[in-house]
Amino acid sequence: MKRIGIDVGGTNTDAVLIDGETILSSIKVPTTQDVMSGVKAALAHVSGFVGPTDRPIDAVMIGTTHFTNAVVERARLERVAAIRIALPTGRSLPPMCDWPDDLRAGVDPMIFMVHGGHEYDGSPLVPMIPDEIREAAMKIRDAGITSVAISATFSPLTTDCEVVAAEIVRSVIPDAKITLSHTLGRIGLLERENVALLNAALQSLGRTTVQAFSDALREAGVTAPFYLTQNDGTVALADVAAANPVHSFASGPTNSMRGAAFLTGLTDGMVVDVGGTTSDIGCLVGGFPREANNIVHIGGVRTLFRMPDLLPIALGGGTIIDPDTGKIGPRSVGYRILSEARVFGGNTLTTSDIAVAAGLIEMGDRDRVKDLDPALVKASLERIRAMVTDSFDQMKTSADNVALIAVGGGAFLIPDRIAGASDVLRVENAGVANALGAAMAQVSGEVDRVFSGLSRDEALAKAETEAQDAAVASGASRESLKTLEVEDIPIAYLPGGARRVRVRVIGDIAFT
Amino acid sequence: MLQEFAEENIEPLATGAWILGTGGGGNPYLSTLNLRRLYAEGRRVQLMDPMALADDDMVAVVSNMGAPLVGQERLGDPAHLARAVEVMEDYLGKPFRAIMSVEIGGSNALSSFLAAAMLGRPVVNADAMGRAYPEAQMTSFAIGNLPMFPLSLVDVRDNEVIVTRAASWKWMERISRKVCTEVGSTAATCKAPRTGREVKDWGIHYTVTKAVELGRAVIEARARHDDPVKAVLDHEGGKQLFRGKVIDVARETTGGFLRGTTLIEGIDADKGARMELGFQNEWAVALRDGHPVAMTPDLICLLDTVSGSAIGTESVRYGQRVTVVALPAPALLTSPAGIAAVGPRAFGYDIDFTSVFS
């Protein structure tokens, strides 16, 4: 199967063309201000390797930082309305009550709290009142808002209230873009609602971005279906992904981990992706990033949803070293490394300068660091080793030695030997690991909810079936499905042996 | 003696209370949000010295009862805690002079503040546990053999229940737990009212100040890039029991408790050793290579080694870098009556209580 993988990062846009597992072509171009001209350039290059008589491209997978950047920059967000179905509970903590002021101002929300919602066993909290929702919808319509986030208590268990409310809103605002919290988040109303609201604020950007990619593909003469890569290392059809931009928030680190897995052939191990300012350490399980099962802050907003478990380290190629104390970071020269690092003619001592002085890599002008005190170089390398070793150990899943794969532009900073690592692997084509990771992506399905009145085995089996159905609905072929993660936690103070079960399955894309 | 509880003390109170929760009591995040919003509306809470209570003053003892997970969906509202107090006042036919929390550990440390801010009453600088425990009979008032009734319970749907009598603290726990479960496993409660005399004799005093100062010590240590775990130990006269990495967590629910064990593999000075923490909502016992080294009622706290933040029994997970510390228990809890109520045998561990600090 012939695929193109594209990864739009903050600095570079990478693209690869692969056939099966063979790389036919790859390219790295700077990410442009308008983003799309970089994408077009990369696309034109790799698609040029498909001749007129060759089998055409089957699929295009794109990973992008568009959506994360919008939240972090508080830009390109749209006005949203929140409808929370939870009264009489939660009145004192309305939607967005814990958002940073500037982000809240950026989405200028209209907020409605109405009666309804569910209990932990799925029964109604109180009856929902359709007129309350209709009234809210009319106010939303009159304000000219078209993006609406709907949340209800315990909606991951019982979706009824959110689904019915969506129908009512749509009857009033036919072109409404509606995000239902249960489709994105987990137990934890405020965090799930936050995810839904972020998603709602990105609806227009999601559509324009996908449209722009679509135009770029058409210009390059590519007619294959295209997908956006997701936080969990899988892909979703672009039109589906456009409706859920939050699922693309962490696609960069995820793609790099998937690419590292592909390039080394390892399915289990650790990956460190060293950038200019920070590094991320993650854990590969069965070829996929391990998921975080805890609160993840995005642009200052607490969220709880499908995100990779990443440990950031304040260590990158541009990290500043104090020549007097030897202290490393946390500040970095960032993208200014090509003018500020000593080897590139600047006056700031960075980790890259130390690496050049130690002979770990050749770049810039080595003469400019030849006078560095060897003791400082040695001590700095030891400090870097200690930082990496500590974070690596923290993220490990067992006491056994595991392999560490170093990727990213600053991978040369990672020492060859690290305590607890069976091996430190470096890969060729590491520069396009992200694009490769995108190209290799599969489709997943996940269930995370509370089951009661079932035995543990019954609950696990039921969850697995539901996860499989979800994967197939997202475009996976049923025969290829395998279960990636199973986790269950019994819940205190609830009767009926209630337990929260999370199951994730994964499979290949079903081509029809 | 009243003193205004300053807004900048809210965060330290939450941080300290979460540590004193010894793994249970629920994360105070949502309660903190609620209290901040009440302060933003201009409401203020006065903190009252327990010794300033007159013998015949009436004190309301409040708590949110139920499963912490339900509280993450059915978000708690200060209005309902206030309502539980009012229901009790109506029943008693006399007003409360002040309000206190049943436990200073976890989310309920802020329950008294939420009710107090709504009702314009002071909060007594005391609680009935000095930490967190899961059940009604595990309070200093139960240890003191004080009356366990009446109790008011308020549900968001206008269901209000008063348990007028109960045969024992355990019966009160059973009956009120049943009602709580029936209304969705979360409810605001006002426990058996206390007189000023009873609070002075049997309350665990100055625990609000203790939690605030502990929290502040941790926050300041973080800001100075000092060791926050050391700040906890120094502030409380605690002992570090173990430092390591979580390598296994096993959980099950039986009898309404979240029970289980957490296994920690030692690093640094504890390299080569293992510590097992047994929990029943809260951390109950700590075994080093199979031998008990700390047990309830001594406070066993699991802290994030870097941040000094407390880690709960519901949120502990594989790979976390942790330090286990023991903090001294209130004297009342280590008395013979205290050990009977909250010692290791009360949690099903057949071992004699030996204090880390004896």
Contacts between the chains, C-beta under 8 A, distances in Angstrom:
chain1	res1	chain2	res2	distance
A	86	B	74	7.5
A	86	B	75	7.4
A	88	B	156	4.4
A	88	B	157	6.4
A	89	B	74	4.4
A	89	B	75	5.9
A	89	B	77	6.7
A	89	B	156	5.1
A	90	B	74	7.1
A	90	B	75	3.9
A	90	B	77	6.8
A	91	B	77	5.4
A	91	B	79	7.1
A	92	B	34	5.4
A	92	B	37	6.5
A	92	B	75	7.5
A	92	B	76	7.8
A	92	B	77	4.4
A	92	B	78	5.8
A	92	B	79	6.8
A	93	B	30	6.6
A	93	B	33	5.8
A	93	B	34	6.4
A	93	B	37	7.4
A	93	B	75	4.9
A	93	B	77	7.7
A	97	B	33	6.2
A	97	B	37	6.9
A	98	B	33	5.9
A	117	B	74	8.0
A	119	B	184	4.7
A	120	B	67	7.7
A	120	B	69	7.4
A	120	B	70	5.7
A	120	B	73	7.3
A	120	B	184	6.9
A	120	B	185	6.6
A	125	B	74	7.3
A	125	B	156	8.0
A	125	B	157	7.8
A	125	B	184	7.3
A	126	B	157	6.0
A	153	B	73	4.6
A	153	B	74	5.8
A	154	B	73	5.1
A	187	B	69	6.5
A	187	B	72	6.2
A	187	B	73	6.5
A	188	B	72	4.7
A	188	B	73	7.4
A	189	B	72	6.5
A	189	B	73	4.8
A	189	B	74	7.9
A	189	B	75	6.2
A	190	B	30	7.2
A	190	B	72	7.7
A	190	B	75	6.9
A	293	B	317	6.7
A	294	B	315	7.0
A	294	B	317	7.5
A	393	B	245	7.3
A	394	B	245	7.5
A	394	B	319	6.2
A	394	B	321	5.7
A	395	B	319	6.3
A	396	B	319	6.7
A	397	B	318	6.4
A	397	B	319	6.6
A	398	B	247	7.6
A	399	B	247	6.6
A	399	B	265	6.4
A	450	B	69	7.8
A	489	B	251	5.9
A	489	B	314	7.7
A	490	B	251	5.7
A	490	B	252	5.3
A	490	B	253	3.9
A	490	B	258	6.8
A	491	B	67	6.2
A	491	B	69	5.3
A	491	B	253	6.3
A	491	B	258	7.5
A	492	B	67	5.6
A	492	B	68	7.1
A	492	B	69	7.6
A	492	B	253	5.7
A	492	B	256	6.9
A	492	B	257	6.3
A	492	B	258	3.6
A	492	B	281	6.1
A	492	B	314	7.4
A	493	B	66	6.0
A	493	B	67	3.7
A	493	B	68	8.0
A	493	B	70	7.8
A	493	B	177	7.8
A	493	B	180	8.0
A	493	B	181	7.4
A	493	B	185	5.5
A	493	B	256	5.4
A	494	B	67	5.3
A	494	B	69	7.4
A	494	B	70	7.5
A	494	B	181	7.8
A	494	B	185	5.6
A	494	B	253	7.5
A	495	B	181	5.9
A	497	B	253	7.2
A	498	B	253	7.7
A	499	B	253	7.7
A	500	B	69	7.5
